[in-house]
Amino acid sequence: MIPLEVENLSFAYDGRAVLRGVSFQLMPGEVLGLIGPNGAGKSTLLRLAAGFLRPGAGTVRLFGRPPTEWPPRELARHVAMVPQGAYIPPTFTVWESVMLGRTPYLGFLGVPRESDREAARRALKWVGMADLSERLMGELSGGERQRVLLARALAQEPQCLLLDEPTTHLDIHHQVAVLSLIRRMAMECGIAVLVVLHDLNLAATFADRLALLVDGTLVALGDPREVLQGERLAAVYGPSVVVFPRPDNGGRPAILPRVS
Amino acid sequence: MHSSRSHNSSSAGGGHLEGDRHLNLFRRRRWLFLALAFGLLLGTATLGMAWGAVSIPPRAVLQIIGQRTLLTGLLASPPLPDWPPAWETILLEIRIPRVVLAGLVGITLAVAGAVYQALFRNPLAEPYLIGVSSGASFGATLAIVFIWRLGWGGWNGVSLAAFVGALLATAAIYSLARVGRRTPITTLILAGVAVNALLSATTVFLMFSMQDAFRAMHVLGWLMGSLALADWEKVRTILPYVLAGLAVISWHAHTLNVLQLDEEQAQSLGVAVERTKGVLILAVSLATAAAVSVSGTVGFIGLIVPHIVRLLWGPDHRFLLPMSGVVGAISLILADSIARTAFAPRELPLGVVTAVAGAPFFLYLLRRQKREVF
């Protein structure tokens, strides 16, 4: 079963086209990076995939079924979503926040079973926060908060993960830490990951494939080396960047500002 | 699972001690506190039954209750009572129903406050925000103006009118706030403020145009809250609505935790947000309307009790709801006992006691707390 299929998807806000005829598939164990300039429709595409918005035309299918046809609890056991800058109240502890991920599994009166606690413990260990489970969310750094959100998504035990800019406001160390973690989730657990990334270098380094969205149209889809070519980037972002192949990373591209 | 070492350098080692310091005793031993609070509730209820114009020793209160509930059936010849028979009548006909009613109203208002604060993600939310109080006041005032003597299903006219008024006002606000298929919180709060203002103004105008000072006083008493007319009939009447409402709310305790997040996160965690909000608002409005219909509008309990519980024991609604209920019951039983004894034989309005006693205590807690509270 294909985790996410998007077919000829179009969407408009108040008559203004945001997405035009987008098609792609997301495979198990794959990290697909969604890139593009501001306002290209990346977040909209992610929200359509999660079922928060309904397609204007075309279809979205999660494991074969449109998101709106899934019972909400059932869908939450298959697909986890972390919106950009997702809010958790500062008075929640790390443990309470991660246990929220068990919501689609909890039974009568929301009393957690041992299997729920075990899943939350495992998720916390994965992101390296096991020792901080009694901390309050309000006391965490941005990187720690982002890792808690990832742990919450992991606690849902999803097979598909939708992430909107999980590295914004993080320093380079935490950006790398969070994205390495996401890669490991995909590789070791076979989770399909669709991740919106703003930073082209991070996208080139950590994604298996890239989808370049420009003005609501998917202009390129494939290996980072093919998608991030100098001429294409010049067409999209203007002549302000240069692209170098990185010898330390199988020739994956590095994007640098042009010296004028 | 074994290769996670590379990313947890910042948190490896010694974290347990550090983490423990961050959660205080209240939060780690919270279920013990709930048991203690429940014991305190039973104690407060006993004292509430003992205090009054005729003072009855707490021991006699317990003996009379015990005899009435358990021992009469078990013993062939019950022990000879060593108290005046009038005590039994006072207790069974007046004090116990009043304390029970105060407890029910207190539970309902406090739990309702917790639910509204969670649903609206707004610390100022309280049971009266979306029309229950102003609708009930308006209905009650209409009934007092036109002297409704009709009773229906155990309701006397004023209570029935208050109950219906509360539900109608809530329904009106909810439907006015609808935008397409959704009911955004901000429009709901704004519609609530507007309808409340309109209904309150109309209520005051009705009061203003009353020729009869006695009836105007009746309305005023109702607006400030009072349990002076408590009896078993009122307990029986509101019990089904209160129990049904609380059952539905308890069922959704964890969902209320999830609703603390924004709606997209709640949805992605498997919560059908709009449907759940609708169900909860219906349940909480029914229970609150029933409570308010017998007590008048008792302010402050619904606003501050959930805040006090959240300050001390954290935001988990599986604990916050039962603890708020128990603390709400204790507060209202205590407040009502003060209201009827402090200036006996005159009764203080209940709302005056809850505000005068509650506000300073709440401000004290708020000042002591260093971090954000909501």
Chai-1 contact restraints between the chains, C-beta under 6 A:
chainA,res_idxA,chainB,res_idxB,connection_type,confidence,min_distance_angstrom,max_distance_angstrom,comment,restraint_id
A,A50,B,S268,contact,1.0,0.0,6.0,A-B,restraint_1
A,F52,B,E264,contact,1.0,0.0,6.0,A-B,restraint_2
A,P72,B,G270,contact,1.0,0.0,6.0,A-B,restraint_3
A,P72,B,A272,contact,1.0,0.0,6.0,A-B,restraint_4
A,R73,B,G270,contact,1.0,0.0,6.0,A-B,restraint_5
A,A76,B,L269,contact,1.0,0.0,6.0,A-B,restraint_6
A,A76,B,G270,contact,1.0,0.0,6.0,A-B,restraint_7
A,M81,B,S268,contact,1.0,0.0,6.0,A-B,restraint_8
A,P83,B,E264,contact,1.0,0.0,6.0,A-B,restraint_9
A,A86,B,Q265,contact,1.0,0.0,6.0,A-B,restraint_10
A,Y87,B,D262,contact,1.0,0.0,6.0,A-B,restraint_11
A,P89,B,Q260,contact,1.0,0.0,6.0,A-B,restraint_12
A,P90,B,E372,contact,1.0,0.0,6.0,A-B,restraint_13
A,T91,B,P315,contact,1.0,0.0,6.0,A-B,restraint_14
A,L100,B,V258,contact,1.0,0.0,6.0,A-B,restraint_15
A,T103,B,V258,contact,1.0,0.0,6.0,A-B,restraint_16
A,T103,B,L269,contact,1.0,0.0,6.0,A-B,restraint_17
A,T103,B,G270,contact,1.0,0.0,6.0,A-B,restraint_18
A,P104,B,G270,contact,1.0,0.0,6.0,A-B,restraint_19
A,L106,B,H254,contact,1.0,0.0,6.0,A-B,restraint_20
A,G110,B,A253,contact,1.0,0.0,6.0,A-B,restraint_21
A,G110,B,H254,contact,1.0,0.0,6.0,A-B,restraint_22
A,G110,B,R318,contact,1.0,0.0,6.0,A-B,restraint_23
A,W126,B,S4,contact,1.0,0.0,6.0,A-B,restraint_24
A,G128,B,S4,contact,1.0,0.0,6.0,A-B,restraint_25
A,G128,B,H7,contact,1.0,0.0,6.0,A-B,restraint_26
A,G128,B,N8,contact,1.0,0.0,6.0,A-B,restraint_27
A,G128,B,S11,contact,1.0,0.0,6.0,A-B,restraint_28
A,D131,B,S11,contact,1.0,0.0,6.0,A-B,restraint_29
A,D131,B,G15,contact,1.0,0.0,6.0,A-B,restraint_30
A,L132,B,S11,contact,1.0,0.0,6.0,A-B,restraint_31
A,L132,B,G15,contact,1.0,0.0,6.0,A-B,restraint_32
A,L132,B,G19,contact,1.0,0.0,6.0,A-B,restraint_33
A,E134,B,G19,contact,1.0,0.0,6.0,A-B,restraint_34
A,E134,B,H22,contact,1.0,0.0,6.0,A-B,restraint_35
A,E134,B,L23,contact,1.0,0.0,6.0,A-B,restraint_36
A,R135,B,G19,contact,1.0,0.0,6.0,A-B,restraint_37
A,R135,B,H22,contact,1.0,0.0,6.0,A-B,restraint_38
A,G138,B,E372,contact,1.0,0.0,6.0,A-B,restraint_39
A,A177,B,H7,contact,1.0,0.0,6.0,A-B,restraint_40
A,L181,B,H7,contact,1.0,0.0,6.0,A-B,restraint_41
